């Protein structure tokens, strides 16, 4: 024989219908946010059923669970916000620093072999596709892929050497 735990489904449905609108309005009056209100309302009923699976508590009990959930959510937001406030501001280079970076990068690119320079110009600076670049350079698309890879590797090594010598890029 199967033993049923908790109140009958019809009783739960009636209890839910009698309390949900009132509870939703209470939570919304506090939060003024539809999505958060829906989340807290749902979580309130879930907690209630977990804490007292055999009984359907009165509305004041539901309201207290909702109040506690809203308090918890508010505290979590405060903690998250305080962590964000302690993060350092992102550094934005000044126009002078940006100009120096671009000039240095251009200088390093000028040291590349001409086909490396040309492929980086077409693919990265001008934004041409592999196919367009292949047509412009008179090569196959697969050779363009390999050439671009080697050009980027070489440029990376130039940048690495520049930074090892004390340059800032």
N, C-alpha and C positions, 0 to 999 in steps of 0.2 A: 504494500500500500504506500502511496506517495504522500509525504507530509509536505504541506505547503507552508512556507514561511512568509510572514508579512501579511498585511491587510489585503482583502480582495481587490482585484484590478478596478472594479467599478467604484469602490470606495476611494481608491487613490485618485482616480480620474475626477471624481466629484471634489475631493479635497484640493486637487491641483486647480480646477476651474474656479473654485471659490477664492483661492489665494493669489493666483498668478498676476492678475491685473493690478491688484492693490500693491503687491510686492514690486512689480515692474515699475509702477508709478513712483513708489518710494525711492527705489534705486535711481531712476532717471532724474528725480528731483535733486539728488545729491551729485550725480556725475555729469548730467547734461550731455551725454554722449550715447547714442543709440547702440553702437557696437559693444561698448564696455558694459552698458546696462544689460544687454542680452547675455553677455558672457557671465556677469555676476549673477544674474537670475538663474541661469542654467547651473552654475556652480553651487548656488545656494541649495537648490533642490537635490543635487547629487550628494552634497555633504550631509544634508538632512537625512536622506535615505540610508547613507552609510552609517551615520551615528545612531539612528534609531530605526532600524529596518522593520521592526514589528509594530511601530506606532506612528501615527501621523500627527506631528506636533502642531500646536496652535500657531496662528499667524505671528504673534509676538516673538516666538522662538525663531521662526523663519527670518523675521526682520533682524533679529540679533545676529544670526549667521551672516546675513547679507552685510550688515554693518561691519562685522569683523573682516569679511572678505574685502570690502572697500578700503578699510584701514590697512590691511596687508598690502593691497595693490598700491596704495598711496605711498607707503613706506618703501616698497621696492622701487617705485619711480624716483623717490628722493635719493635713494642710494645710487641708482643708476645715473641720475643727474649730477650728483656730487662727484662721481668718478669721471664724468665727462668734463666737469669744470676743472679738474686737476690735470687734464691732458694738456700738453704744450700746444700753443698755437702753431698751425702749420706755417712753415717759413716760405714766404714768397720772395723770390729774388727781385732786387731792384732793377730798373731798366738798364743800369750800367752793368750789373752782374749778368743779366740776361744777354746783353750785347757781347760781353767778354766770352761767355760760354759759346755763343753762336760763332764768334770769330775764331775761337780755339778749335771748335769742331770743324769749321771750314778749313782751317789750317791743317788739321789732321787728315781731313778728306783729300786735300790737295797732295798729300804724300802718298796716297794710294795709286796703284797702277791705273791707267786711264780707263780700262774696261770695268774695273771695280767701281771707280768714281761714276762712270756713266750709268751702270746698272743701279747704283744707289740713288742717283739723281732721278732716273726714270721711275723706279719702283716706289721709293720711299718719299722723295720730295715732291715729285709730280703726280704720284699715285696711279701710274699706268698699271694695267693688268699684266700678268705674265705673258699672255698672248701678244698684247700690244708691244711690250718690250722686246719680245722675240722678233717681231716684224721689224721694229726700228733698228735693232742691232744685227739683224740678219742671222739669227741663231734659232735653234729649236727651243721649245718651251722647257724641256727637261734640262738642257744646258743652262738656261736662264736660272732655273731653280738652284742648280749647283753653283753657278757663278755668284748669285746673290748670297748664298750661304758663305762662300769663301770670302766675299767682300766684307760681309758683316763680321766674320771671325777676325779678319785682318784689322778692321777698324776697332773692334773691341780690344785687340792686343795693343794697338797704338794708344788707345785711351788709357789702358792699364799702365803702360810704360810712362805716359805723361803724368798720371797720378802718382806713380812711384817716385818720380823726380820732384814731387812737391806741387804739381799743378792741381788746381781745383776745377773740376768739371762737373 
